[in-house]
Amino acid sequence: MKQFNIEIFDENFNFLFNTSADKTKYKEDYLDPEKAKVVITTDARIAVNSIIRLYRDDEDYAGIITDVKVKDDGTTEVT
């Protein structure tokens, strides 16, 4: 299955960054989308209430980031 491309925008819809799919890990939860998690390798400052867009082929999803955790390995986990 092809991975998602990810774009992050601040709460005012200003583009922050996008990431290539090979640097991305994600956990989808089809029954409860609020439990979806994305792990991103970035040095960008992602804040709660930022907007996230995930897309691939004809699938396109958007949501609001409710939690941000910076891990010791340099990745950022957003929920």
PDB file as gemmi writes it, atoms N, CA and C in Angstrom:
CRYST1    1.000    1.000    1.000  90.00  90.00  90.00 P 1                      
ATOM      1  N   MET A   1       0.829  -1.169   0.000  1.00  0.00           N  
ATOM      2  CA  MET A   1       0.000   0.000   0.000  1.00  0.00           C  
ATOM      3  C   MET A   1       0.884   1.246   0.000  1.00  0.00           C  
ATOM      4  N   LYS A   2       0.532   2.186  -0.795  1.00  0.00           N  
ATOM      5  CA  LYS A   2       1.261   3.446  -0.907  1.00  0.00           C  
ATOM      6  C   LYS A   2       1.066   4.286   0.360  1.00  0.00           C  
ATOM      7  N   GLN A   3       2.132   4.911   0.845  1.00  0.00           N  
ATOM      8  CA  GLN A   3       2.048   5.708   2.052  1.00  0.00           C  
ATOM      9  C   GLN A   3       1.449   7.080   1.776  1.00  0.00           C  
ATOM     10  N   PHE A   4       1.009   7.717   2.852  1.00  0.00           N  
ATOM     11  CA  PHE A   4       0.445   9.057   2.755  1.00  0.00           C  
ATOM     12  C   PHE A   4       1.538  10.108   2.623  1.00  0.00           C  
ATOM     13  N   ASN A   5       1.248  11.166   1.897  1.00  0.00           N  
ATOM     14  CA  ASN A   5       2.030  12.393   1.935  1.00  0.00           C  
ATOM     15  C   ASN A   5       1.379  13.274   2.996  1.00  0.00           C  
ATOM     16  N   ILE A   6       2.173  14.077   3.679  1.00  0.00           N  
ATOM     17  CA  ILE A   6       1.654  14.859   4.795  1.00  0.00           C  
ATOM     18  C   ILE A   6       2.021  16.323   4.640  1.00  0.00           C  
ATOM     19  N   GLU A   7       1.039  17.189   4.880  1.00  0.00           N  
ATOM     20  CA  GLU A   7       1.264  18.630   4.909  1.00  0.00           C  
ATOM     21  C   GLU A   7       0.776  19.144   6.255  1.00  0.00           C  
ATOM     22  N   ILE A   8       1.497  20.109   6.816  1.00  0.00           N  
ATOM     23  CA  ILE A   8       1.115  20.728   8.082  1.00  0.00           C  
ATOM     24  C   ILE A   8       0.952  22.235   7.856  1.00  0.00           C  
ATOM     25  N   PHE A   9      -0.137  22.778   8.391  1.00  0.00           N  
ATOM     26  CA  PHE A   9      -0.430  24.203   8.324  1.00  0.00           C  
ATOM     27  C   PHE A   9      -0.648  24.709   9.746  1.00  0.00           C  
ATOM     28  N   ASP A  10      -0.341  25.983   9.992  1.00  0.00           N  
ATOM     29  CA  ASP A  10      -0.650  26.530  11.315  1.00  0.00           C  
ATOM     30  C   ASP A  10      -2.148  26.811  11.383  1.00  0.00           C  
ATOM     31  N   GLU A  11      -2.614  27.281  12.525  1.00  0.00           N  
ATOM     32  CA  GLU A  11      -4.058  27.466  12.706  1.00  0.00           C  
ATOM     33  C   GLU A  11      -4.640  28.585  11.840  1.00  0.00           C  
ATOM     34  N   ASN A  12      -3.769  29.385  11.220  1.00  0.00           N  
ATOM     35  CA  ASN A  12      -4.222  30.426  10.294  1.00  0.00           C  
ATOM     36  C   ASN A  12      -4.088  29.990   8.833  1.00  0.00           C  
ATOM     37  N   PHE A  13      -3.879  28.707   8.607  1.00  0.00           N  
ATOM     38  CA  PHE A  13      -3.738  28.103   7.286  1.00  0.00           C  
ATOM     39  C   PHE A  13      -2.468  28.508   6.556  1.00  0.00           C  
ATOM     40  N   ASN A  14      -1.458  28.970   7.287  1.00  0.00           N  
ATOM     41  CA  ASN A  14      -0.158  29.236   6.680  1.00  0.00           C  
ATOM     42  C   ASN A  14       0.590  27.918   6.575  1.00  0.00           C  
ATOM     43  N   PHE A  15       1.118  27.618   5.404  1.00  0.00           N  
ATOM     44  CA  PHE A  15       1.826  26.369   5.173  1.00  0.00           C  
ATOM     45  C   PHE A  15       3.101  26.327   6.014  1.00  0.00           C  
ATOM     46  N   LEU A  16       3.306  25.233   6.757  1.00  0.00           N  
ATOM     47  CA  LEU A  16       4.514  25.061   7.550  1.00  0.00           C  
ATOM     48  C   LEU A  16       5.519  24.163   6.838  1.00  0.00           C  
ATOM     49  N   PHE A  17       5.099  22.974   6.438  1.00  0.00           N  
ATOM     50  CA  PHE A  17       5.996  22.064   5.732  1.00  0.00           C  
ATOM     51  C   PHE A  17       5.239  20.844   5.238  1.00  0.00           C  
ATOM     52  N   ASN A  18       5.885  20.101   4.383  1.00  0.00           N  
ATOM     53  CA  ASN A  18       5.390  18.777   3.997  1.00  0.00           C  
ATOM     54  C   ASN A  18       6.544  17.808   4.176  1.00  0.00           C  
ATOM     55  N   THR A  19       6.234  16.542   4.181  1.00  0.00           N  
ATOM     56  CA  THR A  19       7.269  15.546   4.396  1.00  0.00           C  
ATOM     57  C   THR A  19       7.118  14.427   3.390  1.00  0.00           C  
ATOM     58  N   SER A  20       8.229  13.842   3.050  1.00  0.00           N  
ATOM     59  CA  SER A  20       8.194  12.720   2.118  1.00  0.00           C  
ATOM     60  C   SER A  20       7.717  11.476   2.864  1.00  0.00           C  
ATOM     61  N   ALA A  21       7.064  10.606   2.145  1.00  0.00           N  
ATOM     62  CA  ALA A  21       6.425   9.453   2.757  1.00  0.00           C  
ATOM     63  C   ALA A  21       7.418   8.507   3.425  1.00  0.00           C  
ATOM     64  N   ASP A  22       8.685   8.442   2.930  1.00  0.00           N  
ATOM     65  CA  ASP A  22       9.620   7.496   3.529  1.00  0.00           C  
ATOM     66  C   ASP A  22      10.098   7.954   4.908  1.00  0.00           C  
ATOM     67  N   LYS A  23       9.821   9.187   5.291  1.00  0.00           N  
ATOM     68  CA  LYS A  23      10.193   9.681   6.610  1.00  0.00           C  
ATOM     69  C   LYS A  23       8.996   9.706   7.553  1.00  0.00           C  
ATOM     70  N   THR A  24       7.929   9.027   7.178  1.00  0.00           N  
ATOM     71  CA  THR A  24       6.671   9.134   7.900  1.00  0.00           C  
ATOM     72  C   THR A  24       6.186   7.775   8.390  1.00  0.00           C  
ATOM     73  N   LYS A  25       5.685   7.760   9.603  1.00  0.00           N  
ATOM     74  CA  LYS A  25       5.009   6.581  10.139  1.00  0.00           C  
ATOM     75  C   LYS A  25       3.635   7.049  10.594  1.00  0.00           C  
ATOM     76  N   TYR A  26       2.643   6.219  10.368  1.00  0.00           N  
ATOM     77  CA  TYR A  26       1.312   6.594  10.790  1.00  0.00           C  
ATOM     78  C   TYR A  26       0.541   5.375  11.244  1.00  0.00           C  
ATOM     79  N   LYS A  27      -0.410   5.601  12.133  1.00  0.00           N  
ATOM     80  CA  LYS A  27      -1.282   4.544  12.624  1.00  0.00           C  
ATOM     81  C   LYS A  27      -2.710   4.997  12.366  1.00  0.00           C  
ATOM     82  N   GLU A  28      -3.376   4.291  11.494  1.00  0.00           N  
ATOM     83  CA  GLU A  28      -4.754   4.631  11.167  1.00  0.00           C  
ATOM     84  C   GLU A  28      -5.691   3.871  12.092  1.00  0.00           C  
ATOM     85  N   ASP A  29      -6.781   4.479  12.469  1.00  0.00           N  
ATOM     86  CA  ASP A  29      -7.824   3.831  13.239  1.00  0.00           C  
ATOM     87  C   ASP A  29      -9.141   4.144  12.549  1.00  0.00           C  
ATOM     88  N   TYR A  30      -9.628   3.193  11.747  1.00  0.00           N  
ATOM     89  CA  TYR A  30     -10.824   3.440  10.945  1.00  0.00           C  
ATOM     90  C   TYR A  30     -12.076   3.587  11.797  1.00  0.00           C  
ATOM     91  N   LEU A  31     -12.109   2.941  12.973  1.00  0.00           N  
ATOM     92  CA  LEU A  31     -13.286   3.011  13.821  1.00  0.00           C  
ATOM     93  C   LEU A  31     -13.335   4.297  14.647  1.00  0.00           C  
ATOM     94  N   ASP A  32     -12.184   4.830  14.984  1.00  0.00           N  
ATOM     95  CA  ASP A  32     -12.122   6.061  15.773  1.00  0.00           C  
ATOM     96  C   ASP A  32     -10.998   6.936  15.243  1.00  0.00           C  
ATOM     97  N   PRO A  33     -11.282   7.802  14.271  1.00  0.00           N  
ATOM     98  CA  PRO A  33     -10.236   8.620  13.644  1.00  0.00           C  
ATOM     99  C   PRO A  33      -9.473   9.502  14.634  1.00  0.00           C  
ATOM    100  N   GLU A  34     -10.052   9.806  15.786  1.00  0.00           N  
ATOM    101  CA  GLU A  34      -9.359  10.636  16.767  1.00  0.00           C  
ATOM    102  C   GLU A  34      -8.177   9.921  17.395  1.00  0.00           C  
ATOM    103  N   LYS A  35      -8.091   8.602  17.221  1.00  0.00           N  
ATOM    104  CA  LYS A  35      -6.962   7.841  17.755  1.00  0.00           C  
ATOM    105  C   LYS A  35      -5.829   7.705  16.744  1.00  0.00           C  
ATOM    106  N   ALA A  36      -5.975   8.279  15.573  1.00  0.00           N  
ATOM    107  CA  ALA A  36      -4.925   8.207  14.558  1.00  0.00           C  
ATOM    108  C   ALA A  36      -3.688   8.940  15.052  1.00  0.00           C  
ATOM    109  N   LYS A  37      -2.510   8.373  14.765  1.00  0.00           N  
ATOM    110  CA  LYS A  37      -1.249   8.991  15.164  1.00  0.00           C  
ATOM    111  C   LYS A  37      -0.324   9.058  13.971  1.00  0.00           C  
ATOM    112  N   VAL A  38       0.458  10.123  13.907  1.00  0.00           N  
ATOM    113  CA  VAL A  38       1.438  10.297  12.844  1.00  0.00           C  
ATOM    114  C   VAL A  38       2.761  10.639  13.505  1.00  0.00           C  
ATOM    115  N   VAL A  39       3.842   9.955  13.110  1.00  0.00           N  
ATOM    116  CA  VAL A  39       5.181  10.264  13.610  1.00  0.00           C  
ATOM    117  C   VAL A  39       5.967  10.867  12.455  1.00  0.00           C  
ATOM    118  N   ILE A  40       6.514  12.061  12.682  1.00  0.00           N  
ATOM    119  CA  ILE A  40       7.172  12.822  11.627  1.00  0.00           C  
ATOM    120  C   ILE A  40       8.601  13.140  12.039  1.00  0.00           C  
ATOM    121  N   THR A  41       9.533  12.996  11.105  1.00  0.00           N  
ATOM    122  CA  THR A  41      10.904  13.428  11.333  1.00  0.00           C  
ATOM    123  C   THR A  41      11.028  14.846  10.802  1.00  0.00           C  
ATOM    124  N   THR A  42      11.137  15.798  11.722  1.00  0.00           N  
ATOM    125  CA  THR A  42      11.190  17.199  11.313  1.00  0.00           C  
ATOM    126  C   THR A  42      11.775  18.057  12.423  1.00  0.00           C  
ATOM    127  N   ASP A  43      12.288  19.197  12.052  1.00  0.00           N  
ATOM    128  CA  ASP A  43      12.704  20.171  13.045  1.00  0.00           C  
ATOM    129  C   ASP A  43      11.716  21.336  13.103  1.00  0.00           C  
ATOM    130  N   ALA A  44      10.615  21.227  12.369  1.00  0.00           N  
ATOM    131  CA  ALA A  44       9.596  22.270  12.380  1.00  0.00           C  
ATOM    132  C   ALA A  44       8.875  22.272  13.722  1.00  0.00           C  
ATOM    133  N   ARG A  45       8.450  23.420  14.118  1.00  0.00           N  
ATOM    134  CA  ARG A  45       7.712  23.547  15.372  1.00  0.00           C  
ATOM    135  C   ARG A  45       6.233  23.355  15.087  1.00  0.00           C  
ATOM    136  N   ILE A  46       5.725  22.223  15.483  1.00  0.00           N  
ATOM    137  CA  ILE A  46       4.319  21.903  15.280  1.00  0.00           C  
ATOM    138  C   ILE A  46       3.599  22.192  16.590  1.00  0.00           C  
ATOM    139  N   ALA A  47       2.495  22.888  16.530  1.00  0.00           N  
ATOM    140  CA  ALA A  47       1.749  23.250  17.730  1.00  0.00           C  
ATOM    141  C   ALA A  47       0.372  22.595  17.721  1.00  0.00           C  
ATOM    142  N   VAL A  48      -0.191  22.456  18.911  1.00  0.00           N  
ATOM    143  CA  VAL A  48      -1.566  22.013  19.031  1.00  0.00           C  
ATOM    144  C   VAL A  48      -2.433  23.010  18.263  1.00  0.00           C  
ATOM    145  N   ASN A  49      -3.471  22.522  17.650  1.00  0.00           N  
ATOM    146  CA  ASN A  49      -4.407  23.276  16.801  1.00  0.00           C  
ATOM    147  C   ASN A  49      -3.871  23.540  15.403  1.00  0.00           C  
ATOM    148  N   SER A  50      -2.691  23.013  15.066  1.00  0.00           N  
ATOM    149  CA  SER A  50      -2.233  23.064  13.677  1.00  0.00           C  
ATOM    150  C   SER A  50      -3.112  22.128  12.856  1.00  0.00           C  
ATOM    151  N   ILE A  51      -3.115  22.329  11.569  1.00  0.00           N  
ATOM    152  CA  ILE A  51      -3.938  21.527  10.664  1.00  0.00           C  
ATOM    153  C   ILE A  51      -3.038  20.548   9.937  1.00  0.00           C  
ATOM    154  N   ILE A  52      -3.475  19.301   9.859  1.00  0.00           N  
ATOM    155  CA  ILE A  52      -2.711  18.261   9.170  1.00  0.00           C  
ATOM    156  C   ILE A  52      -3.538  17.739   8.006  1.00  0.00           C  
ATOM    157  N   ARG A  53      -2.876  17.515   6.891  1.00  0.00           N  
ATOM    158  CA  ARG A  53      -3.521  16.944   5.707  1.00  0.00           C  
ATOM    159  C   ARG A  53      -2.721  15.726   5.287  1.00  0.00           C  
ATOM    160  N   LEU A  54      -3.385  14.599   5.131  1.00  0.00           N  
ATOM    161  CA  LEU A  54      -2.777  13.367   4.649  1.00  0.00           C  
ATOM    162  C   LEU A  54      -3.442  13.014   3.322  1.00  0.00           C  
ATOM    163  N   TYR A  55      -2.640  12.681   2.323  1.00  0.00           N  
ATOM    164  CA  TYR A  55      -3.235  12.351   1.033  1.00  0.00           C  
ATOM    165  C   TYR A  55      -2.374  11.342   0.275  1.00  0.00           C  
ATOM    166  N   ARG A  56      -3.036  10.567  -0.541  1.00  0.00           N  
ATOM    167  CA  ARG A  56      -2.409   9.637  -1.481  1.00  0.00           C  
ATOM    168  C   ARG A  56      -3.458   9.289  -2.532  1.00  0.00           C  
ATOM    169  N   ASP A  57      -3.017   9.236  -3.754  1.00  0.00           N  
ATOM    170  CA  ASP A  57      -3.910   8.918  -4.871  1.00  0.00           C  
ATOM    171  C   ASP A  57      -5.244   9.654  -4.735  1.00  0.00           C  
ATOM    172  N   ASP A  58      -6.354   8.920  -4.575  1.00  0.00           N  
ATOM    173  CA  ASP A  58      -7.663   9.569  -4.492  1.00  0.00           C  
ATOM    174  C   ASP A  58      -8.177   9.684  -3.056  1.00  0.00           C  
ATOM    175  N   GLU A  59      -7.317   9.442  -2.054  1.00  0.00           N  
ATOM    176  CA  GLU A  59      -7.693   9.604  -0.653  1.00  0.00           C  
ATOM    177  C   GLU A  59      -7.139  10.928  -0.131  1.00  0.00           C  
ATOM    178  N   ASP A  60      -7.958  11.633   0.625  1.00  0.00           N  
ATOM    179  CA  ASP A  60      -7.550  12.930   1.154  1.00  0.00           C  
ATOM    180  C   ASP A  60      -8.231  13.136   2.504  1.00  0.00           C  
ATOM    181  N   TYR A  61      -7.432  13.324   3.555  1.00  0.00           N  
ATOM    182  CA  TYR A  61      -7.954  13.512   4.901  1.00  0.00           C  
ATOM    183  C   TYR A  61      -7.340  14.757   5.508  1.00  0.00           C  
ATOM    184  N   ALA A  62      -8.091  15.413   6.386  1.00  0.00           N  
ATOM    185  CA  ALA A  62      -7.582  16.579   7.099  1.00  0.00           C  
ATOM    186  C   ALA A  62      -8.080  16.525   8.532  1.00  0.00           C  
ATOM    187  N   GLY A  63      -7.310  17.115   9.420  1.00  0.00           N  
ATOM    188  CA  GLY A  63      -7.709  17.137  10.817  1.00  0.00           C  
ATOM    189  C   GLY A  63      -6.945  18.209  11.572  1.00  0.00           C  
ATOM    190  N   ILE A  64      -7.287  18.331  12.839  1.00  0.00           N  
ATOM    191  CA  ILE A  64      -6.638  19.295  13.720  1.00  0.00           C  
ATOM    192  C   ILE A  64      -5.792  18.525  14.730  1.00  0.00           C  
ATOM    193  N   ILE A  65      -4.569  18.961  14.904  1.00  0.00           N  
ATOM    194  CA  ILE A  65      -3.650  18.295  15.826  1.00  0.00           C  
ATOM    195  C   ILE A  65      -4.048  18.654  17.248  1.00  0.00           C  
ATOM    196  N   THR A  66      -4.258  17.613  18.068  1.00  0.00           N  
ATOM    197  CA  THR A  66      -4.688  17.828  19.449  1.00  0.00           C  
ATOM    198  C   THR A  66      -3.589  17.541  20.467  1.00  0.00           C  
ATOM    199  N   ASP A  67      -2.510  16.884  20.035  1.00  0.00           N  
ATOM    200  CA  ASP A  67      -1.423  16.565  20.960  1.00  0.00           C  
ATOM    201  C   ASP A  67      -0.119  16.464  20.175  1.00  0.00           C  
ATOM    202  N   VAL A  68       0.950  17.002  20.736  1.00  0.00           N  
ATOM    203  CA  VAL A  68       2.267  16.967  20.103  1.00  0.00           C  
ATOM    204  C   VAL A  68       3.269  16.464  21.135  1.00  0.00           C  
ATOM    205  N   LYS A  69       4.036  15.421  20.763  1.00  0.00           N  
ATOM    206  CA  LYS A  69       5.078  14.887  21.647  1.00  0.00           C  
ATOM    207  C   LYS A  69       6.379  14.801  20.865  1.00  0.00           C  
ATOM    208  N   VAL A  70       7.422  15.466  21.357  1.00  0.00           N  
ATOM    209  CA  VAL A  70       8.739  15.372  20.745  1.00  0.00           C  
ATOM    210  C   VAL A  70       9.485  14.260  21.459  1.00  0.00           C  
ATOM    211  N   LYS A  71       9.928  13.273  20.697  1.00  0.00           N  
ATOM    212  CA  LYS A  71      10.614  12.105  21.271  1.00  0.00           C  
ATOM    213  C   LYS A  71      12.125  12.302  21.300  1.00  0.00           C  
ATOM    214  N   ASP A  72      12.795  11.471  22.068  1.00  0.00           N  
ATOM    215  CA  ASP A  72      14.249  11.542  22.207  1.00  0.00           C  
ATOM    216  C   ASP A  72      14.980  11.258  20.901  1.00  0.00           C  
ATOM    217  N   ASP A  73      14.360  10.495  20.011  1.00  0.00           N  
ATOM    218  CA  ASP A  73      15.020  10.129  18.748  1.00  0.00           C  
ATOM    219  C   ASP A  73      14.886  11.207  17.667  1.00  0.00           C  
ATOM    220  N   GLY A  74      14.327  12.359  18.014  1.00  0.00           N  
ATOM    221  CA  GLY A  74      14.216  13.459  17.058  1.00  0.00           C  
ATOM    222  C   GLY A  74      12.932  13.465  16.260  1.00  0.00           C  
ATOM    223  N   THR A  75      12.036  12.540  16.522  1.00  0.00           N  
ATOM    224  CA  THR A  75      10.763  12.519  15.826  1.00  0.00           C  
ATOM    225  C   THR A  75       9.706  13.247  16.631  1.00  0.00           C  
ATOM    226  N   THR A  76       8.660  13.642  15.964  1.00  0.00           N  
ATOM    227  CA  THR A  76       7.531  14.311  16.599  1.00  0.00           C  
ATOM    228  C   THR A  76       6.294  13.465  16.356  1.00  0.00           C  
ATOM    229  N   GLU A  77       5.570  13.132  17.426  1.00  0.00           N  
ATOM    230  CA  GLU A  77       4.333  12.368  17.303  1.00  0.00           C  
ATOM    231  C   GLU A  77       3.175  13.324  17.474  1.00  0.00           C  
ATOM    232  N   VAL A  78       2.286  13.344  16.498  1.00  0.00           N  
ATOM    233  CA  VAL A  78       1.103  14.202  16.569  1.00  0.00           C  
ATOM    234  C   VAL A  78      -0.142  13.339  16.550  1.00  0.00           C  
ATOM    235  N   THR A  79      -1.117  13.768  17.331  1.00  0.00           N  
ATOM    236  CA  THR A  79      -2.393  13.063  17.403  1.00  0.00           C  
ATOM    237  C   THR A  79      -3.493  14.048  17.069  1.00  0.00           C  
TER     238      THR A  79                                                      
END                                                                             
